[in-house]
């Protein structure tokens, strides 16, 4: 153990601990920009590029970056000396001298770490003038917006993209003012292998990486009297949006959320978990058929477009494995513009479907040309949790003050199984609840498959289906997906069903969720909220959803029917040339 003194406070820490980590143990907060500790992922970004975390170590001539300097026996450290505070202000002024001053219009305003530190240290003017770096804004994709002029070269996005997610879409190029983080050969994002998981956005400390917004289009639709505007809300939204209104982490606000959406002016407010139950009916039938035939195994879940993009780029030889079922929000869009439109007597072209998603990749997914019915897009616009919170605030709606209201019918009824889609392992667990009962004919008394829950990178379980023992796994985070797929590919491990979610922890940690610094605590709180909703829901199995059963009786016939395949399944957007 190492003994040292920080700001006159003694502390004992393990050898190899950094000064920054040691300071945290005695509640001394050292500001930082490039440093990022993804505790639950066992990944730390400490490139020491920003130097904001520099401290004074007695006996050393130069200030030391606390994020990368290991402690030593007998160290005496000052984190807030005159020299340290002067250096931090100058460093911030230098950063801002090469940074746009458009905070009032920046998408990241009030959520920007650079902005926060500038306010904290009283830096409110540019004291250094001269040449600035200049790069065009990349608006090539339907999901992500890249503004290199706002990049401070913290390299957090690189760590997330290359080390955690193993996508490898962006890296740093050039030297000096010409340095920029960009896709290979400085190509626009749309020409890269970016999967649009949005995890780079969650860790970017400035407005260099943001989601493409569709708030204007949503407002325009709401104010258009000729349109019937329907909104659907993903399960993970109800467990996170309360954070934007000062509510405790993990507060479930389902009823308040519905009331607020009604007040915004949507003609109908539906629950995406209805479509999650519908997904289980279709995907569950696929699972059963493939297991019985013992072919094209393992079957891979298809709800996450970020993961499907990853498969296309990195494992095209396995593209036969995913379920062909559309993702739940796309299924809902299809059902709204066919079954529901017919019921209420509205032409599909006069309907607008808005999806509120925790995910940035859903924006990309909704824009794909094959995800349409009769030439009409299933989902018109996707907005994130953050965008919806902004719309509420624009309209003067405080979620805390809203009453509880119910989702509209007939597409608002859902089960606990549909709700847990928002968490890693939830899709698999929901499928198992239905598959087990359909195959065995027995009632599943204990429906909690706890083995596939949680933040662990890979969770697995063994299920007895009438004497056939199937092996299943749930994984989240594309780095973990890579590991498990490499083993499947080389035959070193065999599974029957695998759930994959692009974002670590699942949709509760999606790229469109409220920004958070204490990531693990918030993600765990959101997970607990999701499972508590499931636990307290009267109906907890997708095949027992009465509204879904009615939908099949009146419209689709049965799971896997010709009509169901036509409307609820897809061949994705795979390009065979990449195989």
DAFEN-V852639 format. One record per backbone hydrogen bond with DSSP energy under -1.0 kcal/mol. CO is the residue of the C=O (numbers start at 1). NH is the residue of the N-H. If there is no record, write none. Layout:
# DAFEN-V852639
co = {CO:CO}
nh = {NH:NH}
This chain:
# DAFEN-V852639
co = {2:3:4:5:6:9:11:13:14:17:18:19:20:21:23:23:24:36:37:38:38:39:43:45:51:53:55:56:57:64:65:66:69:72:75:76:77:78:81:82:83:84:85:86:87:88:89:90:91:92:93:95:96:102:102:106:108:112:113:114:115:116:117:118:119:138:143:145:146:147:148:155:156:157:158:159:159:160:161:161:171:173:175:176:180:182:183:184:188:189:198:200:205:208:210:214:215:216:217:218:219:221:224:228:229:229:230:231:232:233:234:237:237:238:240:241:242:242:243:248:253:254:255:255:256:257:258:259:260:261:268:269:270:271:272:273:274:275:276:277:278:279:280:281:282:283:284:285:286:287:288:289:290:290:299:300:304:305:306:307:308:309:310:311:315:316:318:321:324:327:328:329:330:331:332:333:335:336:338:339:340:341:347:348:350:352:353:353:354:355:356:358:360:361:362:365:368:370:371:373:376:381:383:384:385:386:387:388:389:390:391:392:393:398:399:415:416:418:419:420:422:423:425:426:427:428:429:430:431:432:434:435:436:437:445:448:449:450:457:459:461:463:465:468:470:471:471:472:473:474:475:477:478:479:480:481:482:483:484:485:486:487:487:496:497:498:499:501:503:505:506:507:510:512:517:518:519:520:521:522:523:524:525:526:527:528:529:530:531:532:539:541:542:545:546:547:548:549:550:551:551:552:556:558:561:562:563:564:568:575:576}
nh = {13:74:11:77:9:6:4:2:17:71:22:23:24:25:26:28:27:45:39:41:43:42:38:36:54:66:64:78:60:55:68:20:19:75:5:58:7:56:85:86:87:88:89:90:91:92:93:94:95:96:97:98:99:105:106:109:111:116:117:118:119:120:121:123:122:146:212:210:138:150:151:159:160:161:162:163:164:165:167:168:182:180:178:179:173:171:186:187:191:192:202:204:113:147:145:218:219:220:221:222:223:224:227:352:267:268:354:270:356:272:237:240:241:253:243:244:245:247:246:251:257:258:259:405:260:261:262:263:264:266:231:408:233:274:276:277:278:279:280:281:282:283:284:285:286:287:288:289:290:291:292:293:294:295:498:323:308:309:310:311:312:313:314:315:318:319:321:300:570:331:332:333:334:335:336:337:340:341:342:343:344:346:350:351:228:230:380:381:232:383:234:512:363:365:366:368:371:372:378:376:373:355:357:388:389:390:391:392:393:394:395:397:396:401:402:419:420:421:422:423:508:426:429:430:431:432:433:434:435:436:438:439:440:441:447:450:452:453:476:474:472:470:468:465:463:496:497:461:499:459:501:481:482:483:484:485:486:487:488:489:490:492:493:299:473:301:475:477:506:424:509:510:513:386:519:522:523:524:525:526:527:528:529:530:531:532:533:534:535:536:416:544:545:549:550:551:552:553:554:555:556:557:558:561:565:566:567:568:326:578:579}
